[in-house]
């Protein structure tokens, strides 16, 4: 898919990463390390400019090859970088993907994750033609679970060894979305 793609919501712009986003992305990661590191293995105090550059390059390549779709999320009014929402682990055989998201700490509890997720879910179902999305959260990641429910995702199960974190399998909670969930 082309890298000039963009989605808009009432408060947000979602688009593929650009190289120019590096500094803002790195700042947001550093601001959010304490909140994100329990859930995202890559997010720690060692995440540096080189890591951010590699992340952006990998994200852009994934868009170009239709391997996965990571949207950088920006505030429509001041163009501040807020976080990401991604469609990954796309499985053609099951016509499904995983939905992942994070919002920088200074923008928590303002509905930005829900708003961005709904835009990404609509993209997944309407543009990509997927028929199932899964959100997998750590057992104790209550904020992510709350966001999943706010997007009308349905809790399905506690799945054994569903998350692999720091070389250790962990149980995870599985939520799902199918196209009819957006019509409720």
C-alpha positions as CSV (number, residue, x, y, z in Angstrom):
1,X,0.0,0.0,0.0
2,X,1.1,3.5,-0.7
3,X,2.8,5.5,2.1
4,X,0.8,8.7,1.4
5,X,-2.3,7.1,2.9
6,X,-4.1,9.0,5.7
7,X,-7.1,8.5,7.9
8,X,-8.9,11.3,9.8
9,X,-11.2,11.3,12.8
10,X,-12.7,14.3,14.6
11,X,-9.5,14.8,16.6
12,X,-6.8,12.7,15.0
13,X,-4.8,12.1,11.8
14,X,-3.5,8.6,11.3
15,X,-0.8,7.9,8.7
16,X,2.3,5.8,8.0
17,X,5.4,7.0,9.7
18,X,7.7,9.4,7.9
19,X,11.4,9.8,8.6
20,X,10.7,13.3,9.9
21,X,8.7,11.7,12.7
22,X,11.8,10.3,14.4
23,X,12.4,13.0,17.0
24,X,8.7,13.2,18.0
25,X,8.4,9.4,18.2
26,X,11.5,9.1,20.3
27,X,10.3,11.9,22.7
28,X,6.9,10.1,23.1
29,X,8.5,6.8,23.8
30,X,10.8,8.3,26.4
31,X,7.9,10.1,28.0
32,X,5.9,6.9,28.2
33,X,8.6,4.3,29.1
34,X,7.3,3.9,32.7
35,X,3.8,3.3,31.5
36,X,4.6,1.1,28.5
37,X,7.6,-1.0,29.6
38,X,5.5,-3.5,31.6
39,X,3.6,-4.4,28.4
40,X,5.9,-3.6,25.4
41,X,9.2,-5.4,25.5
42,X,11.0,-3.0,23.2
43,X,10.1,0.0,25.3
44,X,12.8,0.7,27.9
45,X,15.2,3.4,28.8
46,X,17.7,2.1,26.2
47,X,15.4,2.8,23.3
48,X,17.5,5.4,21.3
49,X,17.6,7.4,18.1
50,X,19.0,4.4,16.2
51,X,16.2,2.1,17.5
52,X,13.6,4.8,16.5
53,X,15.1,5.1,13.0
54,X,15.1,1.3,12.6
55,X,11.5,1.2,13.9
56,X,10.3,3.8,11.4
57,X,12.1,2.1,8.5
58,X,10.6,-1.3,9.4
59,X,7.2,0.3,9.7
60,X,7.4,1.9,6.3
61,X,8.7,-1.3,4.6
62,X,5.8,-3.2,6.2
63,X,3.3,-0.8,4.6
64,X,4.9,-1.0,1.2
65,X,4.9,-4.8,1.3
66,X,1.4,-5.1,2.9
67,X,3.0,-7.1,5.7
68,X,1.5,-5.0,8.5
69,X,0.0,-1.5,8.8
70,X,1.2,0.8,11.6
71,X,-0.4,4.2,11.9
72,X,1.4,7.0,13.6
73,X,-1.3,9.0,15.5
74,X,-1.3,12.8,15.5
75,X,-3.5,15.4,17.1
76,X,-5.3,17.1,14.1
77,X,-5.1,20.5,15.7
78,X,-1.4,20.8,16.6
79,X,0.1,17.9,14.8
80,X,1.6,16.5,18.0
81,X,2.6,12.8,17.9
82,X,0.3,10.8,20.2
83,X,1.2,7.2,19.7
84,X,0.5,4.3,17.3
85,X,-2.1,1.8,16.3
86,X,-1.2,-1.2,14.2
87,X,-2.6,-4.1,12.3
88,X,0.0,-6.9,12.5
89,X,0.2,-10.7,12.3
90,X,-2.1,-10.6,9.3
91,X,-3.1,-14.2,8.5
92,X,-4.7,-14.6,5.0
93,X,-5.9,-18.2,5.8
94,X,-8.1,-16.8,8.6
95,X,-8.6,-13.3,7.1
96,X,-7.5,-11.9,10.5
97,X,-4.9,-9.7,12.2
98,X,-3.9,-8.4,15.6
99,X,-4.7,-4.9,16.7
100,X,-2.1,-3.2,18.9
101,X,-2.0,0.3,20.2
102,X,-0.3,2.7,22.6
103,X,-0.8,6.4,23.5
104,X,1.9,8.6,25.0
105,X,1.5,9.1,28.8
106,X,0.5,12.8,28.7
107,X,-2.5,11.9,26.5
108,X,-3.9,9.0,28.5
109,X,-7.6,8.8,29.6
110,X,-8.8,11.2,26.9
111,X,-10.3,8.7,24.5
112,X,-7.5,9.0,21.9
113,X,-6.7,5.2,21.8
114,X,-10.4,4.4,21.3
115,X,-10.8,6.9,18.5
116,X,-7.6,5.8,16.7
117,X,-8.5,2.1,17.1
118,X,-12.0,2.6,15.7
119,X,-10.4,4.3,12.6
120,X,-7.9,1.4,12.2
121,X,-10.6,-1.2,12.7
122,X,-12.8,0.5,10.0
123,X,-9.7,0.5,7.7
124,X,-9.1,-3.2,8.4
125,X,-12.6,-4.3,7.6
126,X,-13.5,-1.8,4.8
127,X,-10.2,-1.3,3.0
128,X,-8.4,-4.6,3.7
129,X,-11.5,-6.8,3.8
130,X,-10.4,-8.5,7.0
131,X,-13.2,-10.3,9.0
132,X,-11.6,-10.7,12.4
133,X,-9.2,-8.6,14.6
134,X,-7.8,-9.8,17.9
135,X,-6.6,-7.6,20.7
136,X,-4.4,-9.6,23.1
137,X,-3.5,-7.9,26.5
138,X,-1.5,-8.8,29.5
139,X,-3.6,-10.1,32.3
140,X,-2.8,-6.9,34.4
141,X,-3.0,-4.4,31.6
142,X,-6.3,-2.9,32.7
143,X,-6.0,0.3,30.6
144,X,-5.6,-1.7,27.4
145,X,-8.5,-4.0,28.3
146,X,-10.7,-0.9,29.0
147,X,-9.8,0.5,25.6
148,X,-10.6,-2.8,23.9
149,X,-14.1,-2.8,25.5
150,X,-14.6,0.9,24.6
151,X,-14.0,-0.2,20.9
152,X,-16.8,-2.8,21.4
153,X,-14.3,-5.7,21.3
154,X,-15.7,-8.8,22.8
155,X,-13.8,-10.7,25.5
156,X,-13.3,-14.3,24.4
157,X,-10.9,-16.0,26.8
158,X,-7.8,-16.1,28.9
159,X,-5.4,-17.9,26.6
160,X,-2.5,-19.8,28.0
161,X,1.0,-18.8,26.8
162,X,-0.5,-16.3,24.4
163,X,2.1,-13.6,25.0
164,X,5.9,-14.1,24.8
165,X,7.6,-11.4,26.9
166,X,11.3,-11.3,27.8
167,X,11.7,-14.9,26.6
168,X,8.9,-16.1,28.8
169,X,5.4,-17.3,27.8
170,X,2.6,-15.5,29.7
171,X,-1.1,-15.9,29.7
172,X,-3.1,-13.2,27.9
173,X,-6.6,-12.0,27.5
174,X,-8.0,-12.2,24.0
175,X,-10.6,-9.8,22.8
176,X,-12.0,-9.9,19.2
177,X,-13.7,-7.6,16.8
178,X,-15.7,-8.6,13.7
179,X,-17.3,-6.3,11.2
180,X,-20.8,-6.4,12.8
181,X,-19.3,-5.1,16.1
182,X,-18.9,-1.7,14.5
183,X,-22.7,-1.6,13.8
184,X,-23.7,-1.7,17.4
